[in-house]
Amino acid sequence: MCGTAYSKIHTALQPLNSYTLFCSWKTSPAVYQKWIEQEIHAMANTLSEDQINLSARFPRDLHDFVRRAVAQCCALDIIDDGSYDETATEHHLEVMSTKYAHDNYLTYIFPEETALLYAVVRNFRPRRAAFMGSYYGYWAASAKAAFSEMDIALFDLDSTVMELAIRNFEELGLASNAVFEVGDAEALVKNLRDIDLLVLDATGPNSNDIPTDYRDKAIYYPHLGAAFDMLKPGGLLVAHNVILSNFTNGSYFEAKQQNYREQYTKFLPFVQEHFRYIVVDTTQGVMVARKL
């Protein structure tokens, strides 16, 4: 049985003193990152290099982190309501932690990213949402739970993960006004109109046999292009895996940041031209943008 990458990482690192010091604010992300780079060989038997390094980006106070992120979104006129309901958010996190079935899959949506999308949707209250690259629905469930009246469409190429998404939505009481479609997200999204919320989290094959625009996260550019006219002016764009900063000062994230910037050479300029946006320094980086 798998689950969240956060649970896997936290469980593996919890016995280590350096991780405990980091989580309790007794050492900085930069100091902790340096320790990781020195001792990564000792942890490599249970976690991947990526998983170990991602721990340096964990927020130490989830609710304070998300509260400030939501307030920043409001200050930048990305959303109109900057309030944050910690009690409701904590309840949602508990439901997701205890009731969402992962089967043999692992999600890299981290707790503060779950909370951030939940809080943004709770405040913004979009009427129609589309998830391009929904995987098994874990992040989409947070959006639907935040505003149950929203129509939501999940698109993914994999029928097996979509079946798991359907099962979870039904068991959590979120299936009303939800559509689950297997196929090419670019073609499927063109069947929608007046989208208020567009979420990008697809990953293309990392192969030289694939056109450059469809490799890995570069796929965001053609996906956004396909959905752009369907997204209403004033609608929200949320994109996962947008790491554009290296606040840990580590060589790992220096390389990762550069890799993302290379993949987003078309996506970022397009967003800058057509959206107001912020990139929140969550574990995996989350862009929140509003169409001009």
C-alpha positions in Angstrom: 0.0 0.0 0.0 1.3 3.4 -0.9 0.0 6.9 0.0 1.6 10.3 0.1 5.2 11.0 -0.5 5.1 13.3 2.6 4.1 10.4 4.8 6.8 8.2 3.4 9.5 10.8 3.8 8.4 12.0 7.2 8.3 8.4 8.6 11.7 7.6 7.2 13.4 10.8 8.5 11.6 11.2 11.8 14.2 9.2 13.8 17.0 11.4 12.6 18.1 14.2 14.9 18.9 16.7 12.1 15.4 16.3 10.7 13.9 16.7 14.2 15.9 19.9 14.7 14.8 21.2 11.3 11.1 20.5 12.0 11.3 22.2 15.4 12.8 25.4 13.9 16.2 24.8 15.6 18.1 24.8 12.4 17.5 26.6 9.1 16.6 25.0 5.7 20.0 25.9 4.4 21.8 24.2 7.3 19.5 21.2 7.0 20.1 21.0 3.3 23.9 21.0 3.9 23.5 18.1 6.2 21.4 16.2 3.6 24.2 16.7 1.0 26.8 15.3 3.5 24.7 12.4 4.8 22.5 11.4 1.9 24.2 8.1 1.4 23.1 7.0 4.9 19.4 7.5 3.9 19.5 6.2 0.3 18.3 2.7 1.2 14.8 3.9 2.1 14.3 7.1 0.2 15.2 8.4 -3.3 17.5 11.4 -3.7 14.5 13.5 -4.7 12.5 12.5 -1.7 15.3 13.2 0.7 16.0 16.7 -0.7 12.3 17.6 -0.9 12.2 17.4 2.9 14.3 20.6 3.1 11.3 22.5 1.5 8.7 21.3 4.1 7.1 24.3 5.8 7.5 23.9 9.6 4.1 25.6 10.4 1.7 24.4 7.7 -1.2 26.7 8.7 0.9 29.8 9.1 2.5 29.1 5.7 -0.9 28.6 3.9 -2.5 31.6 5.7 0.3 33.9 4.4 0.1 32.4 0.9 -3.6 33.0 0.7 -3.1 36.6 2.0 -0.5 37.2 -0.7 -2.9 35.9 -3.4 -5.4 38.4 -2.2 -3.0 41.2 -2.0 -2.0 40.6 -5.6 -5.7 40.6 -6.6 -5.5 36.9 -7.7 -8.4 36.1 -5.3 -10.7 38.5 -3.6 -11.0 36.9 -0.2 -7.8 36.5 1.8 -9.4 34.8 4.9 -8.2 31.4 6.1 -10.3 28.9 8.1 -7.7 26.8 9.9 -10.4 24.6 11.5 -12.0 23.7 8.2 -8.7 23.2 6.6 -7.4 20.9 9.4 -10.6 18.9 9.2 -10.1 18.4 5.4 -6.5 17.4 5.9 -7.6 14.8 8.4 -10.2 13.4 6.0 -7.7 13.1 3.2 -5.2 11.5 5.5 -7.5 8.9 6.9 -10.1 8.2 4.1 -8.4 8.7 0.8 -7.5 5.3 -0.8 -4.2 5.3 -2.6 -3.9 1.6 -3.4 -0.4 1.1 -4.9 0.0 4.7 -6.0 2.1 7.5 -4.4 1.1 11.2 -4.7 3.6 14.0 -4.6 0.9 16.5 -3.5 2.2 17.7 -0.1 0.0 18.7 2.9 0.5 22.4 2.4 -0.4 22.0 -1.3 -3.5 20.2 -0.4 -4.4 22.9 2.1 -3.5 25.7 -0.3 -5.8 24.5 -3.1 -8.6 23.8 -0.6 -8.3 27.3 0.9 -8.1 29.1 -2.5 -11.1 27.3 -3.9 -13.0 27.8 -0.6 -12.5 31.5 -1.0 -12.8 31.8 -4.8 -15.8 29.5 -5.3 -15.3 28.6 -9.0 -18.4 27.2 -10.8 -16.5 25.0 -13.2 -13.1 23.3 -12.9 -10.9 21.2 -15.1 -7.9 19.1 -14.0 -5.5 18.3 -16.9 -3.4 15.4 -15.6 -5.6 14.5 -12.6 -3.8 11.2 -11.8 -5.9 9.4 -9.2 -7.8 12.5 -8.1 -6.1 13.4 -4.8 -5.6 17.1 -5.5 -8.9 17.4 -7.4 -10.7 16.0 -4.3 -9.5 18.9 -2.3 -10.9 21.4 -4.8 -14.3 19.6 -4.9 -14.4 19.3 -1.1 -13.8 23.1 -0.7 -16.8 24.0 -2.9 -19.1 21.0 -3.4 -21.4 22.9 -5.8 -18.6 23.2 -8.4 -18.7 21.2 -11.6 -15.4 19.4 -12.0 -13.8 17.5 -14.8 -10.8 15.2 -14.4 -8.7 14.3 -17.4 -6.0 11.6 -17.5 -4.6 9.2 -20.0 -4.6 6.3 -17.6 -7.9 4.4 -17.1 -6.6 2.6 -13.9 -5.9 5.8 -12.0 -9.2 7.3 -13.1 -11.0 4.3 -11.7 -9.4 4.9 -8.4 -10.3 8.6 -8.6 -13.9 7.7 -9.2 -14.0 5.3 -6.3 -12.5 7.9 -3.9 -14.9 10.6 -5.1 -17.9 8.3 -4.6 -16.8 7.1 -1.1 -16.1 10.7 0.0 -19.4 12.0 -1.3 -17.8 14.2 -3.9 -19.0 12.6 -7.1 -22.0 14.9 -7.7 -21.3 17.2 -10.8 -18.0 15.4 -11.3 -16.9 14.1 -14.7 -14.0 11.6 -15.2 -12.7 11.2 -18.7 -9.8 9.1 -20.0 -8.0 10.5 -23.0 -6.1 13.4 -24.5 -6.7 16.4 -22.1 -6.1 18.9 -24.9 -9.0 17.5 -26.9 -11.3 16.9 -23.9 -10.9 20.4 -22.4 -12.2 21.9 -25.7 -15.6 20.4 -24.9 -15.9 22.7 -21.9 -16.9 26.3 -21.7 -16.6 29.0 -19.1 -14.0 27.3 -16.9 -13.3 29.2 -13.6 -10.5 27.0 -12.4 -7.8 25.2 -14.5 -5.3 23.0 -12.8 -2.2 21.7 -14.5 -0.4 18.7 -13.2 0.3 16.5 -16.2 3.8 15.1 -16.9 4.8 14.1 -20.4 7.3 11.3 -21.3 10.9 12.3 -20.8 12.1 11.0 -24.2 13.8 12.3 -27.2 11.2 10.6 -29.3 8.6 13.1 -28.0 8.3 16.7 -29.3 10.1 19.1 -26.9 6.8 20.8 -25.9 5.4 17.5 -24.7 8.3 16.3 -22.6 8.0 16.2 -18.8 6.5 19.5 -17.5 7.0 21.4 -20.7 3.6 19.9 -21.5 2.0 22.8 -19.5 2.5 25.2 -22.4 0.4 23.2 -25.0 -2.1 22.2 -22.3 -2.6 25.8 -21.3 -2.8 26.9 -24.9 -5.5 24.3 -25.6 -7.6 25.4 -22.5 -6.9 29.2 -22.7 -10.1 30.2 -24.6 -12.2 27.9 -22.3 -10.9 29.7 -19.2 -12.9 32.7 -18.4 -11.3 36.2 -17.9 -10.8 36.4 -14.2 -10.5 32.6 -13.9 -7.8 30.9 -11.9 -4.9 28.8 -13.1 -3.1 26.6 -10.6 0.0 24.7 -11.7 2.0 22.1 -9.7 5.8 21.5 -9.8 6.8 25.2 -10.4 10.0 25.4 -8.5 11.7 28.7 -9.4 13.6 29.5 -6.3 16.4 27.8 -4.2 15.9 29.1 -0.7 17.7 26.1 0.7 20.9 27.2 -1.2 21.6 23.5 -2.0 23.1 22.3 -5.3 20.3 19.8 -5.8 17.7 22.5 -6.0 20.0 24.8 -8.0 19.9 22.1 -10.7 16.2 21.3 -10.3 15.3 25.0 -10.5 17.3 25.4 -13.7 15.7 22.3 -15.2 12.2 23.7 -14.5 13.1 27.0 -16.0 14.3 25.3 -19.2 11.0 23.3 -19.4 9.0 26.5 -18.9 10.6 28.6 -21.5 7.3 29.0 -23.3 4.9 28.4 -20.4 6.2 31.2 -18.2 6.2 34.0 -20.8 2.7 33.0 -21.7 1.6 33.2 -18.1 3.4 36.6 -17.6 1.5 38.0 -20.6 -2.0 36.8 -19.8 -2.1 36.4 -16.0 -1.4 37.9 -12.7 0.4 35.3 -10.7 2.4 34.2 -7.7 4.6 31.1 -7.3 4.3 29.8 -3.7 7.4 28.1 -2.4 5.6 24.9 -1.3 7.5 21.6 -1.3 7.0 21.1 -5.0 6.1 24.7 -5.9 2.6 25.9 -6.8 1.7 28.7 -9.2 -1.6 30.5 -8.6 -2.6 32.9 -11.4 -5.7 34.9 -12.5 -6.5 35.4 -16.1 -6.4 39.1 -17.1 
